[in-house]
């Protein structure tokens, strides 16, 4: 078994993740509501299981979990890869998954990379630089969808393997504002890779002038994401890497990460937590919003010849990786 016991004492987002993994591991790609209740009853009667609220019933537990699933469906829309049966008695993986559904599954899988409340450690996803770069693809597509325009994958290593200054000139030549430096300024890192900027995105105005909606983003797929805000760094980026004139459009600092939003204290509302994250990171994009935004980015890449959405043609890498992980999960789960 690759799944830990149903994490009844955890936060609702972790319990919902466990349920989604349970569906991915099952032979028929579904889990019934009655099975969840039975699972809860078994754990309730286990002496070493810690139930914070002894008065909670199986029905209350299941309903709380289903509220979370319905909330994910509401936010993600067509990008959510699971659906209820016609009777509402079970939740199943959709038969025909769209590209954005695969992006959700990718974010789900890389949110649990070690033994813990969801996975026992018998299976854990292989996380390496290739997999981290796959999330860079997800984030680039989502940035395009959020901005409604161009999105460049600027984080190192870049898809075309260009050096920093070459990539800087390429992006800002297309951007149409600012004169990028031709040499590394004194005091700047001599072997700079991306200077902490992973995504550069913007929407062109109809008049082609300055005043664009313009994003500088950081992509973080590891647990150290709280230390990677670009807020406060955007002005330095402009000051160091551009001679006069500098870009006139004001950049929006942004963060992309594949996890759910977790509240830090009991009773805290997610919307309140998001206020704090926005103060610290700027526009904050997480698992529930990245797939539908990436869906928009993929459509922009397909429909517009004048808009650049880098990495859109690499979506099959994510699909192949997710399908392989599901196969590996099923194989490990039955042994």
BELWOLIN-V645658 format. One record per backbone hydrogen bond with DSSP energy under -1.0 kcal/mol. CO is the residue of the C=O (numbers start at 1). NH is the residue of the N-H. E is the energy in kcal/mol with one decimal. If there is no record, write none. Layout:
co | nh | e
CO | NH | E
CO | NH | E
//
This chain:
co | nh | e
2 | 120 | -2.9
6 | 8 | -2.4
7 | 10 | -1.9
11 | 15 | -2.0
12 | 16 | -2.4
13 | 17 | -2.0
14 | 18 | -2.4
15 | 19 | -2.1
16 | 20 | -2.2
17 | 21 | -2.5
18 | 22 | -2.4
19 | 23 | -1.9
20 | 24 | -2.0
21 | 25 | -2.1
22 | 26 | -1.3
29 | 93 | -2.7
31 | 91 | -2.8
32 | 36 | -1.5
33 | 37 | -1.9
34 | 38 | -2.4
35 | 39 | -2.6
36 | 40 | -2.2
37 | 41 | -2.3
38 | 42 | -2.3
39 | 43 | -1.9
40 | 44 | -2.5
41 | 45 | -1.5
43 | 46 | -1.6
46 | 49 | -1.6
53 | 56 | -1.6
57 | 61 | -2.5
58 | 62 | -2.8
59 | 63 | -2.4
60 | 64 | -2.3
61 | 65 | -2.1
62 | 66 | -2.6
63 | 67 | -2.1
64 | 68 | -1.6
65 | 69 | -2.0
66 | 70 | -2.7
67 | 71 | -2.0
68 | 72 | -2.1
69 | 73 | -2.3
70 | 74 | -2.3
71 | 75 | -2.3
72 | 76 | -2.8
73 | 77 | -2.2
76 | 79 | -2.1
77 | 80 | -1.7
81 | 94 | -2.9
83 | 92 | -2.9
85 | 88 | -1.1
89 | 33 | -3.0
90 | 85 | -2.4
91 | 31 | -2.4
92 | 83 | -2.6
98 | 102 | -1.9
99 | 103 | -1.6
100 | 104 | -1.9
101 | 105 | -2.3
102 | 106 | -2.6
103 | 107 | -2.3
104 | 108 | -2.7
105 | 109 | -2.6
106 | 110 | -2.3
109 | 112 | -1.5
118 | 4 | -2.1
119 | 116 | -3.2
128 | 132 | -2.5
129 | 133 | -2.0
130 | 134 | -1.4
131 | 135 | -1.4
132 | 136 | -1.2
133 | 137 | -1.6
134 | 138 | -1.8
135 | 139 | -2.7
136 | 140 | -2.3
137 | 141 | -2.3
138 | 142 | -2.2
139 | 143 | -2.5
140 | 144 | -1.8
141 | 145 | -2.0
142 | 146 | -2.6
143 | 147 | -2.6
144 | 148 | -2.9
144 | 149 | -1.2
150 | 202 | -1.8
151 | 310 | -2.5
152 | 154 | -1.3
152 | 200 | -1.8
158 | 161 | -1.9
163 | 167 | -2.6
164 | 168 | -2.7
165 | 169 | -2.4
166 | 170 | -2.2
167 | 171 | -2.7
168 | 172 | -2.4
169 | 173 | -1.6
170 | 174 | -1.5
171 | 175 | -2.1
172 | 176 | -1.8
179 | 243 | -2.4
185 | 188 | -1.8
189 | 192 | -1.1
194 | 197 | -1.8
198 | 154 | -1.7
198 | 155 | -2.1
199 | 217 | -2.8
200 | 152 | -2.9
201 | 215 | -3.6
202 | 150 | -1.7
205 | 208 | -1.2
213 | 203 | -2.0
214 | 252 | -2.7
215 | 201 | -2.1
216 | 254 | -1.6
217 | 198 | -2.5
217 | 199 | -1.9
218 | 256 | -2.2
222 | 225 | -1.2
224 | 227 | -2.1
225 | 228 | -2.0
230 | 233 | -2.5
233 | 237 | -2.4
234 | 238 | -2.0
235 | 239 | -2.6
236 | 240 | -2.7
237 | 241 | -1.9
241 | 181 | -1.9
245 | 179 | -2.5
252 | 216 | -2.0
253 | 283 | -2.3
254 | 218 | -2.0
255 | 285 | -3.2
256 | 220 | -2.7
259 | 287 | -2.2
265 | 268 | -1.9
269 | 273 | -2.0
270 | 274 | -2.6
271 | 275 | -1.3
272 | 276 | -1.6
273 | 277 | -2.3
274 | 278 | -2.5
275 | 279 | -2.0
276 | 280 | -1.6
277 | 281 | -2.6
278 | 282 | -2.0
283 | 255 | -2.5
285 | 257 | -2.2
286 | 289 | -1.4
286 | 290 | -2.2
289 | 293 | -1.6
290 | 294 | -2.8
291 | 295 | -2.1
292 | 296 | -1.4
293 | 297 | -2.3
294 | 298 | -2.7
295 | 299 | -1.7
296 | 300 | -2.5
297 | 301 | -2.4
298 | 302 | -1.8
299 | 303 | -2.6
300 | 304 | -2.4
308 | 151 | -2.6
309 | 312 | -1.3
311 | 314 | -2.1
312 | 315 | -1.0
314 | 317 | -1.6
315 | 319 | -1.9
316 | 320 | -2.8
317 | 321 | -2.0
318 | 322 | -2.6
319 | 323 | -2.5
320 | 324 | -2.0
321 | 325 | -2.2
322 | 326 | -2.4
323 | 327 | -2.0
324 | 328 | -2.4
325 | 329 | -2.7
326 | 330 | -2.4
327 | 331 | -2.1
328 | 332 | -2.4
329 | 333 | -2.3
330 | 334 | -1.2
//
